[in-house]
């Protein structure tokens, strides 16, 4: 199991003795796209670490039932109670965006390891700082940048985390994640498709020209990466 921890960049950044302490307490499972880890109000009992190409996200559920994405998490991070002490209710929905392997640990076991291995707690505290910076930057991006920039940024972020040019989701799902109407996303993707930047099918979007897509995006991904590199160098996915 210790070798499997390397499939998540955050766990791989731990010292060998820290990984050895966590390894027996982690279980591995394959989670499908669309799987829900927890809903708002659920008591969080486990922490999840996406591995390899798996990607999950946090979604704030509005009064009308619409779920808006607030953060994307891949192999650079974790979901669920990393810095809290004890089990607390979830504020947002957490669900799997791109299916794949996840490592899971109970919060009770995680707290025990953090007590006996303070360097684990220190690393997770630094990740919490990076994660909060990501949320801040995403909020600013949603307020300041147009839908074309935001769409390009989102596709690049998903590609980086999944290590794949293809993202398994529909245009309707992408529109919901970005908090805009489907027609807006359809027009943007149509322009990208004509320019040879993406190709689309009924249930997926593939990046065909990453360089040009990056030119269309805002600088928010780079800003987030720069903070990760300052606080947790080498953890943000390439």
Secondary structure as the mmCIF struct_conf table of DSSP 4:
data_model
#
loop_
_struct_conf.conf_type_id
_struct_conf.id
_struct_conf.beg_label_comp_id
_struct_conf.beg_label_asym_id
_struct_conf.beg_label_seq_id
_struct_conf.end_label_comp_id
_struct_conf.end_label_asym_id
_struct_conf.end_label_seq_id
TURN_TY1_P TURN_TY1_P1 UNK A 2 UNK A 2
HELX_RH_3T_P HELX_RH_3T_P1 UNK A 3 UNK A 7
BEND BEND1 UNK A 8 UNK A 8
HELX_RH_AL_P HELX_RH_AL_P1 UNK A 9 UNK A 12
TURN_TY1_P TURN_TY1_P2 UNK A 13 UNK A 13
BEND BEND2 UNK A 14 UNK A 14
HELX_RH_AL_P HELX_RH_AL_P2 UNK A 16 UNK A 23
TURN_TY1_P TURN_TY1_P3 UNK A 24 UNK A 25
STRN STRN1 UNK A 27 UNK A 31
TURN_TY1_P TURN_TY1_P4 UNK A 33 UNK A 34
STRN STRN2 UNK A 36 UNK A 38
TURN_TY1_P TURN_TY1_P5 UNK A 40 UNK A 41
HELX_LH_PP_P HELX_LH_PP_P1 UNK A 42 UNK A 42
STRN STRN3 UNK A 43 UNK A 43
HELX_LH_PP_P HELX_LH_PP_P2 UNK A 44 UNK A 44
STRN STRN4 UNK A 46 UNK A 50
TURN_TY1_P TURN_TY1_P6 UNK A 52 UNK A 53
STRN STRN5 UNK A 55 UNK A 61
TURN_TY1_P TURN_TY1_P7 UNK A 63 UNK A 64
BEND BEND3 UNK A 65 UNK A 65
STRN STRN6 UNK A 67 UNK A 73
TURN_TY1_P TURN_TY1_P8 UNK A 75 UNK A 76
STRN STRN7 UNK A 79 UNK A 79
BEND BEND4 UNK A 80 UNK A 80
BEND BEND5 UNK A 82 UNK A 83
BEND BEND6 UNK A 85 UNK A 86
STRN STRN8 UNK A 89 UNK A 89
BEND BEND7 UNK A 91 UNK A 92
STRN STRN9 UNK A 93 UNK A 98
STRN STRN10 UNK A 100 UNK A 106
HELX_RH_AL_P HELX_RH_AL_P3 UNK A 107 UNK A 116
HELX_RH_AL_P HELX_RH_AL_P4 UNK A 118 UNK A 144
BEND BEND8 UNK A 145 UNK A 145
HELX_RH_AL_P HELX_RH_AL_P5 UNK A 147 UNK A 162
TURN_TY1_P TURN_TY1_P9 UNK A 163 UNK A 163
BEND BEND9 UNK A 164 UNK A 165
STRN STRN11 UNK A 166 UNK A 167
HELX_RH_AL_P HELX_RH_AL_P6 UNK A 171 UNK A 178
TURN_TY1_P TURN_TY1_P10 UNK A 179 UNK A 179
BEND BEND10 UNK A 180 UNK A 180
HELX_RH_AL_P HELX_RH_AL_P7 UNK A 182 UNK A 194
TURN_TY1_P TURN_TY1_P11 UNK A 195 UNK A 196
BEND BEND11 UNK A 197 UNK A 197
STRN STRN12 UNK A 198 UNK A 200
BEND BEND12 UNK A 202 UNK A 203
STRN STRN13 UNK A 205 UNK A 207
BEND BEND13 UNK A 208 UNK A 208
HELX_RH_AL_P HELX_RH_AL_P8 UNK A 210 UNK A 216
BEND BEND14 UNK A 217 UNK A 217
BEND BEND15 UNK A 219 UNK A 219
HELX_RH_AL_P HELX_RH_AL_P9 UNK A 220 UNK A 231
BEND BEND16 UNK A 232 UNK A 232
TURN_TY1_P TURN_TY1_P12 UNK A 233 UNK A 235
BEND BEND17 UNK A 236 UNK A 236
#
